[in-house]
Amino acid sequence: MTELPKTFDPAAIESRWYAHWEDKGLFRPERPGAEPWTIVNPPPNVTGSLHIGHALDNTLQDILVRHARLQGKDARWVVGTDHAGIATQMVVERNLAKDGVKRADLGREAFVGKVWEWKGESGGAITRQLRRLGCSMDWANERFTMDDGFSKAVLKVFVDLHRQGLIYRDKRLVNWDPGLGTAISDLEVETREVKGGFWRLRYPLEDGSGHIEVATTRPETMLADMAVAVHPDDARYTALVGKRVRLPITGRLIPIVADEHADPELGSGAVKITPGHDFNDFEVGRRAGIEARDMLNMLDAKAAICQTADGLVPAELVGLDRFEARAAVVERLKAEGYLIPHIDKDGAEHDAEPRTIQTPYGDRSGVVIEPWLTDQWYVDAATLAKGPIEAVRSGAIEIVPKTWEKTFFNWMENIQPWCVSRQLWWGHRIPAWFAEDGRIFVAETEEGAQAQAGEGVALRQDPDVLDTWFSSALWPFATLGWPEADPREAGRYPNDILISGFDILFFWDARMMMQGMHFLGDVPFRKLYLHGLVRAADGAKMSKSKGNTVDPLGLIDKYGADALRFFMAAMESQGRDIKMDERRIEGYRNFATKLWNATRFAMANGIGASKGLEPPAATHAVNQWIVAETVETVQALDLALADLRFDAAANAIYQFVWSRFCDWYLELIKGQIDEETKAVAGWVLDQILVMLHPFMPFITEELWHALGEREHDLIVARWPMPDARALNPAARAEIDWLIRLVSEVRAARTELGVPPGAKLPMHTAGADAATAGRLDRQAAALSRLARVEIAASEAPAGGSLQVVVDGVTYALPIGDVIDLDAERARLAKAIAAAEKERDALAGRLSNPSFVERAKPEAVDKARADHADKAAEAERLSAALTRLG
């Protein structure tokens, strides 16, 4: 055995043990013939740093990986990082800007070279931080979404999908980010409430017979209007359908069309249609027979006004920023009499009615997103979604919690074409080449494209790159050597489970299902566990702007990785959000300290490493009891982890270690630690370290080696096998009775103010032979733990502390150690005070005015205080009754 320091210091052991595990290759030990078990981590952005969400996600994964490894499986946790196209390009461009260099100054090839340089120097921060957390990942096979093997898989998937007609090029509206100059997905758009306006406009009929009224929150888009829509059943406009209006400012003649998109109940019932700049209008335009190639575009890539194809935008507006153009358009409409003023409740006239507008913003650039008509590459997501939908319905993929299934089906069954092209330089360049005559050739290499085009045909490669989520959708199989190797043959595909935040269910999880099922003919993972968010202590979502984010590395520095990990597990309850509570983390640091001190006590009493996996033979009831408690804890842990109830698993091991082992077993064996007890205590302590290891790997490995010489490290030890033969009902019943009796006596002594050192006689009434036997066998423990001496006679009348356990009354005369009358008076006074506060709180809670008008937290506090005072009154009344 190795002597342990008196004080538990996480920092002193964590880096040492992590380096030891990694250097010895213990995160994936050689296990020929072992059952394969595989999980992939959601690859963090190469630009990222560890945040509290990463800490939760990776802690849950590591618990399952370490558990599988302890079960003897060939557990592999695939690790890697995502090239994060937009984020990485932004970082490198900002770094260059500090030296006054722009991306365009370097050119594409040189700029991409700069990105690779940055990746080599700074791209490993997140993986170093994952090590701090204790993540036992397969670092020897770390992957990157832009490495050669992975890139080959990406190109093959694109080319194959194109050949199958599932990837195609189309002109459609996209979410265009003018700040980044690229298309982004719906999932990368965040909606914010912005104070804006609602302008009403007159569009004159072509024949001069009148006008039609429309309204808009974006008046500048009228420069590209191509129709006015009215509902086909709206009698007000029946005669106008098919006629045309002359658009103000541009003079463009546009038709009045009938379409159900127009709601007769809203405004005038007529809607301006700008198919090149609004998603709903795009569909109306197509239904009206306007081809996408003919839809007008009035914005350039920077969201400045450009000339439309018909040349009707006034020259003085061309080049204006979209918001500058808005003001200019409104002024012209007003000057020419086409703006209908808004009259407020005070009779004042305004250009527009104030409105709060739901406005789309790019989640990275922070600029307003524009629907923009461009040629992009699309995946036929609806076809690829069919397999995953059926897989979830049939149970081939189990989503946990099951409540997420409804959301999954709703999105997948209404899925839109997936735009996979991005106007960036960093990423997987799209393997498509254009000929001057407009033909497109798709191949994995330029040579392949040239072979398709024929000799002498000049080709130019598409400058766009693929959406980052396109490549990460291949993560469950491309990381395992596909397409050169088939991970199915090695038993690595499907992966056993995927742990994911619910917020990337459609970003990533669903897309892995699509690609995995299409290319490997099977689900990518058998289970999908969706966890919640880590929120601030008040339940608010964490954000840098609110200043309520928490740095997990700071928490590790303060309390240790083990305490943070245990907090994450204990608070993770099947997908519910977690409220940050640093006091709980401190509490789990105290839990680790308690185990540390318990191990020091054991070692000081000659208790060391166990000799085998089976529990030692035990004759003492206390030893039989703790063995049975250990077996039940293993069973509870196995069940909880199988059901992915991380909170239940953490609670089971916590209660066993703190209450059963430290608080009771070690107290019960003090003064009577014979060889049998040493053997049993050493075995139980070993089982604790193995069971706790997935949650708290560092302290458990340290204690494992401190207890004695080992053939192997704890990380590759054997998970306990619960054996029902170790359960002894009689011994368990006796020790449970002893614990209840000691607890009752201690509580009663404390309540009545009996001095701690006073040893009291204990008389029994109604004890049967079995109880008498227990009292005889446990007399020494009762004397030491409850400070009582078993008395043969019945208790004298009055003045006794009384407790009842299993129908037997135990009386302890206390007249010689406390003033009974003074104690009765004290209790009566305390009872009256508690009842008064209880009743006052009950009165407040029964008042509807308070419950309905007070803040919810004030009502909750009143309810909690009422419960506390009611319990206090009941406890004090019981104490008074005990005096007899």
Secondary structure as UniProt FT lines:
FT   HELIX           10..23
FT   TURN            24..27
FT   TURN            32..33
FT   STRAND          36..40
FT   TURN            46..47
FT   HELIX           52..70
FT   TURN            71..72
FT   STRAND          74..78
FT   STRAND          80..82
FT   HELIX           85..97
FT   TURN            98..100
FT   HELIX           103..106
FT   HELIX           108..122
FT   TURN            123..124
FT   HELIX           125..133
FT   HELIX           139..141
FT   STRAND          143..144
FT   TURN            145..146
FT   HELIX           148..163
FT   TURN            164..165
FT   STRAND          167..177
FT   TURN            178..181
FT   STRAND          182..184
FT   HELIX           186..188
FT   STRAND          189..205
FT   TURN            206..207
FT   STRAND          211..216
FT   HELIX           219..224
FT   STRAND          227..230
FT   TURN            232..233
FT   HELIX           235..240
FT   TURN            241..242
FT   STRAND          244..246
FT   TURN            248..250
FT   STRAND          253..258
FT   TURN            260..261
FT   TURN            264..265
FT   TURN            267..268
FT   STRAND          270..273
FT   TURN            275..276
FT   HELIX           279..287
FT   TURN            288..289
FT   HELIX           292..294
FT   TURN            301..302
FT   STRAND          304..305
FT   TURN            309..310
FT   TURN            315..319
FT   HELIX           322..335
FT   TURN            336..337
FT   STRAND          339..340
FT   STRAND          342..343
FT   TURN            345..346
FT   STRAND          349..350
FT   STRAND          353..362
FT   TURN            363..365
FT   STRAND          370..379
FT   HELIX           381..394
FT   STRAND          398..400
FT   TURN            402..403
FT   HELIX           404..413
FT   STRAND          418..419
FT   STRAND          421..422
FT   STRAND          432..435
FT   TURN            436..437
FT   STRAND          440..442
FT   HELIX           446..453
FT   TURN            455..456
FT   STRAND          459..461
FT   STRAND          465..466
FT   HELIX           468..472
FT   TURN            473..474
FT   HELIX           475..478
FT   TURN            479..484
FT   TURN            487..491
FT   STRAND          495..501
FT   HELIX           502..504
FT   HELIX           505..509
FT   HELIX           510..520
FT   STRAND          525..531
FT   STRAND          534..535
FT   TURN            537..538
FT   TURN            544..547
FT   HELIX           552..559
FT   HELIX           561..571
FT   TURN            574..575
FT   STRAND          578..579
FT   HELIX           582..604
FT   TURN            605..606
FT   HELIX           621..642
FT   TURN            643..644
FT   HELIX           646..655
FT   HELIX           656..665
FT   HELIX           666..669
FT   TURN            670..671
FT   HELIX           675..692
FT   TURN            693..695
FT   HELIX           697..706
FT   HELIX           714..716
FT   HELIX           724..726
FT   HELIX           729..752
FT   TURN            756..757
FT   STRAND          760..765
FT   HELIX           769..777
FT   HELIX           779..786
FT   STRAND          788..790
FT   STRAND          800..805
FT   TURN            806..807
FT   STRAND          808..813
FT   TURN            815..817
FT   HELIX           820..845
FT   HELIX           848..853
FT   HELIX           856..882
//
